[in-house]
Amino acid sequence: MNPYWSALARELHPYVPGEQPRLPDLIKLNTNESPYGPSPKALAAIRAAANDDLRLYPDPDATKLRATLAAYHCVAVENVFVGNGSDEVLAHTFAALLRHERPLLYPDVTYSFYPVYAQLTGVTVETVPLNAAMRIQVEDYRRPCGAVILANPNAPTGIPLLLAEITKLVEMHADKPVVIDEAYVDFGGETAIPLIAAHPNLLIVRTFSKSRALAGLRVGYALGDAGLIQALERVKDSFNSYPLDAPAQAGAIASVEDEAYFQARLKDVIAQREATTEGLLKLGFEVLPSSTSFVFARRPGFAGADLAAGLRDRAIIIRHFNKPRTADYLRITIGTPTQTERLLTALGEIVG
């Protein structure tokens, strides 16, 4: 190990992102990227913003984007924070809101960046097991803590919580920050945004990477009480005052304004999710109920690692989490109809 590294760098266990291989005729279903392109209006806005003004710093407050998001979600501008992808927003959230004397609570099966952020920011954590059906039980969070963070719908399981359950959680810990990561909520979950006005402890984190097909643009945001947003701004301005470049701001604004395209692509993904689920069930898979742009499935009698390897041999990559509770599952991104057909054909060959 390099002697110039700090103690923190030596001790970190970094997040491992989904691989981005360059294989011929590859079907890539491992990183939950949209099978469809971004809004054409967003692409036009990005191109238009790539002009001589790039010599100037972008608006550090992303004023127009925040105003656009505030109007879209029916909140005030002071209730909106934007960052360089929801991962950066989450990193700021861990630093600004989740470090307390008592531990942060989150599920034992959830977004694997949470423990990385916790280690990086010195946050003590306590994991809460999902039940036997791989579901979050809100009542299990009725315990002493410093804060709570949940992905809703959860990842990698894809299973959502109802708004009534989120309300119960937020009220259960009214004196603690509660963060709901809504990266996939547009695909069928219930957003907790209506709770913001009455619950100053609630922060909601969202991304343009999934439902808006802008993973390459890196835009994320948070919605919450002005007091929570101010804490995020303090961390941001102590780290990077200009997180969003001008083309990213322009593209994100245009994407929000193109509601018709957004809703049409959501319907396409949801329809293909149902087709994928049906096809997997016919092959004998067990598929968890998903409200996301992916499915989490296993085939009794087959190890998840073997299924993943068999698919890779056929130039199809999915995500496999080799942990005790998830080792037999595959997380499969929803693809196009053609990609789905090839996936199901390949799995049929593998399982016989």
Summary of the structure (lengths in Angstrom):
residues: 352
radius of gyration: 20.4
end to end distance: 46.4
largest distance: 59.6
contacts: 1155
relative contact order: 0.17
helix: 42%
strand: 14%
